Amino acid sequence: MGGPQGIERRVRVRDVEPDDLPIYFENQRDPVAVEMAAFPARDHEAFTAHWSKILEDETTLTRTVLLDGEVAGSLMSWVADDGREVGYWLGRSFWGKGVATAALAAFLHEIDERPLFAHVASHNIGSIRVLEKCGFTRTGQPILADDGVEELVLVLRTKEDG
């Protein structure tokens, strides 16, 4: 199958299907991923309620990331107070292979709205690199979020960047 070369051909994004949710649930429970994202895992009830709300919101775009047909994670774009944001969560076994970059690049072609924003824990170097490879730039110095996490805000200003 090869390594990162040609990963774009092996990565696909599609609509979220009900069978994807148990995989998302397990991905967000991974303690290493939780630490990297600086975002706490939800118990099953809270996770189910959260995803029900997401999938019912017509302003939120959601996609499942596939690598060679296997569910690797999720992508999302939602409207926040300061504009449209994007985020993603991949299972740890898919990290460092170019999957997130290829998936986010494909997803960005589906979103016409600019600017797009992304918030990322400042210690999450891998996610910062994914965003920058997809054309996002840092908006300034790290900020302290309401939950006490130091994060960077990145922005994608033009459709051509994505």
VOPAGU-2260 file (C-alpha; in pm, 1 decimal, decimal comma):
REM VOPAGU-2260
SITE   aa  ch    i         X         Y         Z
SITE  MET   A    0       0,0       0,0       0,0
SITE  GLY   A    1     287,3     237,7      52,9
SITE  GLY   A    2     342,8     520,7     293,6
SITE  PRO   A    3     241,2     883,9     274,4
SITE  GLN   A    4     292,6     893,5    -102,8
SITE  GLY   A    5     -46,1     888,4    -269,3
SITE  ILE   A    6    -230,3     916,0      62,3
SITE  GLU   A    7    -472,6    1162,2     -98,2
SITE  ARG   A    8    -598,0     879,1    -322,8
SITE  ARG   A    9    -645,5     649,6     -24,1
SITE  VAL   A   10    -830,7     900,8     196,3
SITE  ARG   A   11   -1196,9     971,1     139,2
SITE  VAL   A   12   -1456,3    1174,8     326,7
SITE  ARG   A   13   -1824,3    1090,7     328,9
SITE  ASP   A   14   -2141,6    1163,3     522,5
SITE  VAL   A   15   -2156,4    1030,7     877,6
SITE  GLU   A   16   -2338,1     698,8     914,5
SITE  PRO   A   17   -2479,8     557,8    1240,9
SITE  ASP   A   18   -2217,5     279,3    1247,1
SITE  ASP   A   19   -1941,0     543,5    1260,0
SITE  LEU   A   20   -2045,4     675,1    1600,4
SITE  PRO   A   21   -1915,3     383,1    1811,6
SITE  ILE   A   22   -1574,2     432,4    1647,1
SITE  TYR   A   23   -1584,5     806,2    1722,0
SITE  PHE   A   24   -1678,2     721,9    2081,5
SITE  GLU   A   25   -1376,4     495,9    2125,1
SITE  ASN   A   26   -1144,6     748,1    1953,9
SITE  GLN   A   27   -1243,7    1024,5    2196,3
SITE  ARG   A   28   -1182,1     795,2    2494,6
SITE  ASP   A   29    -813,8     739,0    2407,0
SITE  PRO   A   30    -621,1     902,7    2695,7
SITE  VAL   A   31    -328,0    1000,5    2470,9
SITE  ALA   A   32    -565,1    1169,8    2223,8
SITE  VAL   A   33    -750,7    1341,2    2507,5
SITE  GLU   A   34    -423,7    1481,5    2639,5
SITE  MET   A   35    -310,2    1589,8    2292,6
SITE  ALA   A   36    -639,7    1761,4    2209,9
SITE  ALA   A   37    -675,7    1897,2    2565,7
SITE  PHE   A   38   -1041,5    1805,6    2542,4
SITE  PRO   A   39   -1203,1    1570,6    2794,0
SITE  ALA   A   40   -1365,0    1243,8    2690,1
SITE  ARG   A   41   -1740,7    1215,8    2728,3
SITE  ASP   A   42   -1919,5     920,7    2884,0
SITE  HIS   A   43   -2151,3     729,4    2650,7
SITE  GLU   A   44   -2465,2     920,8    2746,2
SITE  ALA   A   45   -2301,7    1262,6    2704,3
SITE  PHE   A   46   -2133,5    1152,3    2380,4
SITE  THR   A   47   -2464,2    1030,9    2234,8
SITE  ALA   A   48   -2641,7    1352,8    2333,7
SITE  HIS   A   49   -2359,0    1562,8    2186,9
SITE  TRP   A   50   -2361,5    1381,2    1852,8
SITE  SER   A   51   -2741,3    1384,5    1833,5
SITE  LYS   A   52   -2730,6    1762,8    1869,1
SITE  ILE   A   53   -2453,1    1791,9    1607,5
SITE  LEU   A   54   -2632,1    1575,3    1352,3
SITE  GLU   A   55   -2960,5    1763,6    1397,6
SITE  ASP   A   56   -2799,1    2105,0    1344,4
SITE  GLU   A   57   -2839,5    2198,9     978,3
SITE  THR   A   58   -2560,8    2460,2    1004,2
SITE  THR   A   59   -2305,5    2198,6    1111,4
SITE  LEU   A   60   -2124,9    1998,3     845,2
SITE  THR   A   61   -1997,3    1655,9     946,9
SITE  ARG   A   62   -1796,2    1398,5     757,4
SITE  THR   A   63   -1638,1    1064,4     829,4
SITE  VAL   A   64   -1274,7    1017,6     730,6
SITE  LEU   A   65   -1189,8     687,1     564,3
SITE  LEU   A   66    -847,1     541,4     489,8
SITE  ASP   A   67    -868,6     251,8     246,3
SITE  GLY   A   68   -1234,7     214,3     345,5
SITE  GLU   A   69   -1165,8     199,1     721,4
SITE  VAL   A   70   -1316,8     467,3     947,4
SITE  ALA   A   71   -1026,8     682,0    1065,3
SITE  GLY   A   72   -1216,3     965,7    1232,6
SITE  SER   A   73   -1438,8    1265,8    1183,3
SITE  LEU   A   74   -1438,5    1619,2    1047,1
SITE  MET   A   75   -1674,9    1894,7    1148,7
SITE  SER   A   76   -1749,3    2257,7    1070,0
SITE  TRP   A   77   -1986,6    2465,3    1279,0
SITE  VAL   A   78   -2087,9    2826,0    1331,6
SITE  ALA   A   79   -1936,8    2980,2    1645,5
SITE  ASP   A   80   -1959,3    3330,2    1790,0
SITE  ASP   A   81   -1666,6    3459,8    1584,3
SITE  GLY   A   82   -1739,5    3274,6    1258,9
SITE  ARG   A   83   -1731,5    2927,3    1105,7
SITE  GLU   A   84   -1486,0    2684,2    1263,4
SITE  VAL   A   85   -1343,6    2347,6    1166,2
SITE  GLY   A   86   -1223,7    2059,2    1375,5
SITE  TYR   A   87   -1132,4    1694,1    1339,6
SITE  TRP   A   88   -1055,4    1389,4    1549,5
SITE  LEU   A   89    -872,7    1085,6    1417,5
SITE  GLY   A   90    -800,4     757,9    1588,6
SITE  ARG   A   91    -441,3     746,5    1712,2
SITE  SER   A   92    -346,1     463,1    1477,3
SITE  PHE   A   93    -401,6     708,1    1188,9
SITE  TRP   A   94    -178,2     985,6    1322,2
SITE  GLY   A   95     140,2    1086,9    1142,7
SITE  LYS   A   96      43,8     932,4     808,3
SITE  GLY   A   97     -96,0    1236,9     627,7
SITE  VAL   A   98    -455,5    1121,0     676,0
SITE  ALA   A   99    -570,7    1432,0     863,7
SITE  THR   A  100    -408,8    1665,7     611,5
SITE  ALA   A  101    -561,1    1486,0     311,2
SITE  ALA   A  102    -903,5    1464,7     475,9
SITE  LEU   A  103    -907,6    1828,1     586,6
SITE  ALA   A  104    -794,0    1945,9     241,6
SITE  ALA   A  105   -1082,0    1754,1      81,4
SITE  PHE   A  106   -1329,7    1884,2     339,8
SITE  LEU   A  107   -1223,8    2244,8     285,4
SITE  HIS   A  108   -1334,6    2219,1     -78,1
SITE  GLU   A  109   -1689,7    2159,2      48,1
SITE  ILE   A  110   -1697,6    2477,8     258,0
SITE  ASP   A  111   -1739,7    2805,9      72,1
SITE  GLU   A  112   -1746,4    3030,5     377,9
SITE  ARG   A  113   -1429,1    3223,7     464,1
SITE  PRO   A  114   -1266,1    3304,0     688,4
SITE  LEU   A  115   -1258,2    2966,7     864,5
SITE  PHE   A  116   -1114,8    2934,9    1212,2
SITE  ALA   A  117    -957,8    2649,9    1407,2
SITE  HIS   A  118    -868,3    2640,2    1776,5
SITE  VAL   A  119    -592,8    2399,3    1875,0
SITE  ALA   A  120    -408,5    2330,0    2198,8
SITE  SER   A  121     -70,4    2501,6    2162,8
SITE  HIS   A  122     114,4    2179,2    2253,7
SITE  ASN   A  123     -60,9    1984,2    1973,2
SITE  ILE   A  124     217,0    2029,5    1717,3
SITE  GLY   A  125      78,2    1761,7    1482,8
SITE  SER   A  126    -259,1    1931,6    1452,9
SITE  ILE   A  127     -97,6    2271,9    1406,1
SITE  ARG   A  128     106,8    2127,4    1118,2
SITE  VAL   A  129    -207,5    1978,1     959,1
SITE  LEU   A  130    -381,1    2315,7     968,1
SITE  GLU   A  131     -79,7    2502,0     831,8
SITE  LYS   A  132     -35,5    2251,0     547,4
SITE  CYS   A  133    -397,9    2322,0     455,6
SITE  GLY   A  134    -335,8    2697,0     435,5
SITE  PHE   A  135    -431,7    2811,0     785,5
SITE  THR   A  136    -215,6    3078,0     948,7
SITE  ARG   A  137    -175,4    3170,9    1313,2
SITE  THR   A  138    -369,3    3477,9    1419,2
SITE  GLY   A  139    -134,2    3574,4    1701,3
SITE  GLN   A  140       7,0    3458,7    2030,0
SITE  PRO   A  141    -143,9    3169,0    2226,4
SITE  ILE   A  142    -450,7    3254,9    2431,2
SITE  LEU   A  143    -583,1    3104,3    2749,9
SITE  ALA   A  144    -922,6    2950,3    2675,7
SITE  ASP   A  145   -1211,4    2950,7    2922,7
SITE  ASP   A  146   -1119,5    2595,2    3026,3
SITE  GLY   A  147    -763,0    2701,1    3111,0
SITE  VAL   A  148    -603,9    2541,1    2804,2
SITE  GLU   A  149    -346,2    2745,1    2615,7
SITE  GLU   A  150    -450,8    2740,7    2252,4
SITE  LEU   A  151    -371,7    2891,2    1918,0
SITE  VAL   A  152    -631,4    3031,0    1682,7
SITE  LEU   A  153    -560,6    2971,9    1315,6
SITE  VAL   A  154    -749,1    3116,1    1019,2
SITE  LEU   A  155    -800,2    3026,4     654,8
SITE  ARG   A  156    -885,9    3344,5     471,4
SITE  THR   A  157    -946,7    3249,8     107,1
SITE  LYS   A  158   -1102,1    2955,7     -72,8
SITE  GLU   A  159    -787,8    2920,7    -284,2
SITE  ASP   A  160    -583,7    2853,1      30,9
SITE  GLY   A  161    -784,3    2541,2     112,2
